[in-house]
Each structure stands twice: as structure tokens, then as C-alpha cells.
Amino acid sequence: MSSLDAIDRQLLAILQSDVSLSIEELAERVGLTKTPCWRRVQKLEKSRIIRRKVALLDAEMLGLPVSVFAQVKTGQHTPEWADAFAEHVAQLPEVVDCFRMAGNYDYLLRVVVSDIAAYDRFYKGLIRRVGISDIISNFALEQIKSTTELPIPSDKQE
């Protein structure tokens, strides 16, 4: 992260907010001309700081208003089981986030579905396919904040 200067940080903050800006608009906002701005963006992409560019969709408008946080515990802690679990979860479109955790549960999944019946089908399919010793499902009542924007550390925070 130390190779990022103030302009790189500005570019990242702007792109996180609106990746649809043209290079001209982006360059103007950070005080560069088009070519140096384009080169910086290319460098950030090549270094994988910018992993990809996507459109953010509205889950409710797509008929997926239910978010479930599933805490998964396994009795198996072999690399083979962990690889198989990760591979299986990666194939499930309902799973939008999956984290391996420290603490009482081994994994935390964020699952988006149309309704409780759809989650029940997801749940039954998950426990049928992978060995899980326990799963706790927490249903979100309201989304207070959701963002994909990461805080960009300043030079002073490093």
C-alpha cells in the first residue's frame, strides 16, 4: 500500500463511488491529463488493487429481499474438507459472502433469497452436500448500511 500516492488514493476513492466516469472526467477530478490518469488506473488494475469493475444491483428489485447470515460449524478440519466446502459454496449463487472465521463458528455465509421457503431449500441442499455439525441462521430485519467502498488509508495512517 505504501506505493500509493495522494492521486492514486483519490482515484481509488472516486472509482469506488462511480466507476462509470470517463477517463476525461476522472482526470479532471484529480488534476491530471487523460494519458497519465489512464496509466495510473491501468497500474492499479495490473497490481490487483482494482480487482474488477462491476454493476451493483438492487436485491429487493430482483425479488431477493431476504438476507440470512448463516454461522456454520464443522466437525471436520482437514484441508480436503475445507477445499471441498469452499468449492461447493463458490458454486451457490445465493451465497454472496463467505468468510472462514475464528471463534465459535468456522464459517459465516451471507445468503440472499426470495423468501424463507427459498432459504429452507438452500439450507437443506447445503447440509445434504457438506458435512456440517451445526448451523445457526440469522435473518436480517433491516439493512442499515451496505457498501462496497473501502476506507482508503491516508499516508498518515500507514
C-alpha positions in Angstrom: 0.0 0.0 0.0 3.0 2.3 0.5 3.5 2.8 -3.2 0.2 4.7 -3.5 0.4 8.4 -3.6 -2.3 11.0 -2.9 -3.5 10.9 -6.5 -3.8 7.1 -6.6 -5.8 7.3 -3.4 -8.1 10.0 -4.9 -8.6 7.8 -8.0 -9.5 4.8 -5.8 -12.0 6.7 -3.8 -13.6 8.2 -6.9 -13.7 4.8 -8.7 -15.3 3.1 -5.7 -18.0 5.6 -5.8 -18.6 5.7 -9.6 -16.6 3.5 -12.0 -18.7 4.7 -14.9 -16.8 8.0 -15.1 -14.8 8.6 -18.3 -11.1 8.9 -18.1 -11.6 12.6 -19.0 -13.9 13.2 -16.0 -11.6 11.2 -13.8 -8.5 13.1 -14.9 -10.2 16.4 -14.3 -11.3 15.4 -10.8 -7.7 14.5 -9.8 -6.0 17.3 -11.7 -4.3 15.2 -14.4 -4.4 15.0 -18.1 -6.0 11.9 -19.7 -2.9 9.8 -20.5 -1.3 9.9 -17.1 -4.7 9.3 -15.5 -5.3 6.3 -17.7 -1.8 4.9 -17.0 -2.4 5.2 -13.2 -5.7 3.4 -13.5 -4.0 0.7 -15.6 -1.3 0.3 -12.9 -3.9 0.0 -10.2 -5.7 -2.7 -12.2 -2.5 -4.6 -13.0 -1.4 -4.6 -9.4 -4.9 -6.0 -8.5 -5.7 -3.2 -6.1 -8.6 -2.7 -8.5 -9.8 -6.4 -8.8 -12.7 -5.8 -11.2 -15.4 -3.4 -12.2 -19.0 -4.4 -11.6 -22.6 -3.1 -11.5 -24.2 -3.1 -8.1 -27.7 -4.5 -8.3 -30.7 -3.9 -6.0 -31.6 -7.3 -4.4 -35.1 -6.2 -3.5 -35.9 -5.1 -7.0 -34.7 -8.5 -8.2 -37.0 -10.3 -5.8 -34.3 -11.2 -3.3 -35.3 -9.2 -0.2 -34.3 -11.8 2.4 -30.7 -11.7 3.7 -29.6 -14.6 6.0 -26.4 -14.7 8.0 -25.6 -18.4 8.4 -23.0 -19.4 11.0 -21.6 -22.8 10.1 -19.7 -25.1 12.4 -18.0 -28.2 11.1 -16.6 -31.2 12.9 -14.0 -31.7 10.2 -10.9 -29.6 10.0 -9.0 -31.3 7.2 -7.6 -29.3 4.2 -9.6 -31.7 1.9 -12.9 -30.9 3.7 -12.1 -27.1 3.7 -11.3 -27.2 0.0 -14.5 -29.2 -0.8 -16.6 -26.8 1.3 -15.1 -23.7 -0.4 -15.6 -25.2 -3.8 -19.2 -26.1 -3.1 -20.1 -22.7 -1.6 -18.4 -20.9 -4.5 -21.0 -22.7 -6.8 -24.0 -21.5 -4.8 -25.4 -18.2 -6.3 -27.4 -17.5 -3.2 -24.1 -17.2 -1.2 -22.9 -13.6 -1.8 -20.2 -13.6 1.0 -18.4 -16.5 2.7 -15.8 -16.0 5.4 -13.7 -18.5 7.4 -13.9 -17.4 10.9 -12.1 -17.6 14.2 -14.3 -18.2 17.3 -17.2 -20.4 18.0 -18.2 -20.9 14.3 -16.0 -21.9 11.4 -17.7 -20.0 8.6 -20.1 -17.1 8.1 -22.2 -17.0 5.0 -24.4 -14.2 3.8 -27.2 -15.7 1.7 -29.8 -13.8 -0.3 -33.1 -15.4 -1.2 -36.6 -14.6 -2.2 -38.3 -15.8 1.0 -38.0 -18.2 3.9 -39.1 -21.2 1.9 -36.2 -20.5 -0.6 -33.8 -20.3 2.3 -35.1 -23.6 3.6 -34.4 -25.2 0.2 -30.9 -23.7 0.3 -30.3 -24.9 3.8 -31.4 -28.5 3.1 -29.2 -28.6 0.0 -26.2 -27.3 1.9 -26.5 -29.8 4.8 -27.1 -32.6 2.3 -23.9 -31.8 0.3 -21.3 -31.0 3.0 -20.7 -32.3 6.5 -21.8 -29.6 8.9 -22.1 -30.2 12.7 -24.1 -27.0 13.4 -25.6 -24.1 11.6 -27.3 -21.0 13.0 -29.4 -18.9 10.7 -30.0 -15.2 11.5 -32.5 -13.3 9.3 -31.8 -9.6 8.7 -34.8 -7.4 9.6 -33.4 -4.2 8.1 -30.3 -3.2 6.2 -28.9 -0.1 7.9 -25.7 0.2 5.8 -24.3 -1.7 2.9 -21.3 -0.5 0.9 -18.6 -1.9 -1.3 -16.4 1.2 -0.7 -13.3 0.5 1.4 -11.8 3.3 3.6 -8.7 4.4 1.8 -5.8 4.9 4.3 -4.0 8.2 4.2 -0.2 8.4 4.3 -0.5 9.4 7.9 -2.3 6.1 8.9 0.4 3.8 7.5 
